[in-house]
């Protein structure tokens, strides 16, 4: 029976296994798609082999035999490709991608022993391909045979100087490498006389030498410090044998822990800033003591102002540094895109090229997680509705291969994501006719709508122009959910399209969900924060200019008729006389606009979003809370919720 200490140690190892395996599966997707474009790339083949090999080894150690068995067969097939016994073919790529997907399901099912993921069908496909000597579906001809007497060992020994010249290893690591190379060389020489040249070419060296090679590869790839290596050795000395106990560890690791990998430079920067803040705090304490005992208030005042400015600057730097620690490249979100487009291209028998730009653009990890489903849905729509068949494109004078572009970039304190296709575009007339048919707009309203406004109607719940229901579209569920998910992130989504040329979806999101710019307003004596990303403008309120449409207040701002709603009607405050109302804050989510009537503007402020807790969830109109400079707790308004409430009330 394992001790509590051992359980804790194993839980840490399991958490590391889950994190690493999920990352490797993501890397496998992009690498396999890349291999389809570069089937001659031996470095890429070796990299993919290494990913499977690592998953096999770690899953075997953890006791996840099904994962280990499946990756073992995938590894065997790839080994034949590495030895040029098989050429990279579409069938091999298909089975490798399917294996990657099945492994993802198996890893997700680790915390649920009741769920059994089948994989024998994949093993049968892999074995069938392993036995093939030729394939009519080859991507490339077989590469030249390897030179005589070459092996993985020879490659490592011949190129050990490369590792020394990289400058990435410290003296201890270089010494360890030298020792490992020497031991491998000795082991190889000692056993060379007893083995045939053919056996050596087949890499049949001793187990000791094989283990040393594995150690070197781990050092070259991962470069752990010696101290970290010793720590890992200590952790893996024993594994829990009690299945019940093991399951408890699995459940704990898979349901309670959230981790993020952070560049060490960012951690060091935060530590330095923390030190500066401590110095500022100490100085402030000294000033307070002087204020109690000293008479020179003027000198103390100047010191206090200087120290306050210093702490203000350091706090801003710490905030920026902490925010950067949550930032991850949006490329993690894009990694699934190539496979989605590849699979749908085959399903719809279309030729589609995917181009991705701005993968290094950083965004809050919380936003990344919430964007996955919207991105997948929009890609599916572009493949299904947007890109035409090759024949149709040729008939219209286009390249037979359609193009989908995913672009990400920063714009101020926001991130912009665009999904652009060069397909058939969306007809405003078709959208409008369907909207009138479904009762989303009246024929009278339709007369005054621009083409851009008509296109935004596709975000209405239940809206669909698909003639047939397919596996990816036509059910009237989708774009409204996409918009809803984007709105929850305090973002907006819009569409622009030209018939015959293509469509463009534009998503605008804040860089982080933890700290935002807010506009502080007062209504009926209470202060509220409005996320500045949702504020278009603020205008003066004049009750004489107010008109009524269906008993609802509206005001004309330039050429736009803006519906109005008193802020105290949303918050439940006691209403004051309308004469106290002085301002209209024009808020927006996508194309929807509402004017919030309030009494006073208190200015713009950077606010830290605080949760209301489990007991105060789903309060209509409220997104969270924050603490302002005077210590008061105020509410942050939920702009998408307010606008939806207004629309529901008026419809």
Secondary structure as UniProt FT lines:
FT   HELIX           4..37
FT   TURN            39..40
FT   HELIX           42..62
FT   HELIX           65..82
FT   TURN            83..84
FT   HELIX           90..108
FT   HELIX           109..111
FT   TURN            113..114
FT   HELIX           120..130
FT   TURN            136..137
FT   TURN            148..149
FT   HELIX           152..158
FT   HELIX           160..165
FT   HELIX           171..192
FT   TURN            193..194
FT   HELIX           197..201
FT   TURN            202..203
FT   HELIX           207..222
FT   HELIX           226..235
FT   TURN            236..237
FT   HELIX           243..255
FT   HELIX           264..293
FT   HELIX           297..325
FT   STRAND          327..329
FT   HELIX           331..334
FT   TURN            335..336
FT   HELIX           337..348
FT   STRAND          352..357
FT   TURN            359..360
FT   STRAND          362..364
FT   HELIX           365..381
FT   HELIX           382..386
FT   HELIX           390..395
FT   TURN            396..397
FT   STRAND          402..411
FT   TURN            412..413
FT   STRAND          414..421
FT   HELIX           428..438
FT   HELIX           443..447
FT   HELIX           451..455
FT   HELIX           456..459
FT   TURN            461..462
FT   HELIX           479..488
FT   TURN            489..490
FT   STRAND          492..498
FT   TURN            499..501
FT   STRAND          502..510
FT   STRAND          515..523
FT   TURN            524..525
FT   STRAND          526..531
FT   HELIX           532..534
FT   STRAND          535..540
FT   HELIX           543..545
FT   STRAND          547..549
FT   TURN            550..551
FT   STRAND          552..557
FT   TURN            558..559
FT   STRAND          560..566
FT   HELIX           567..571
FT   HELIX           578..580
FT   STRAND          583..589
FT   TURN            590..591
FT   STRAND          592..598
FT   STRAND          600..608
FT   HELIX           614..616
FT   TURN            617..618
FT   TURN            620..621
FT   STRAND          622..627
FT   TURN            629..630
FT   STRAND          633..637
FT   HELIX           639..650
//
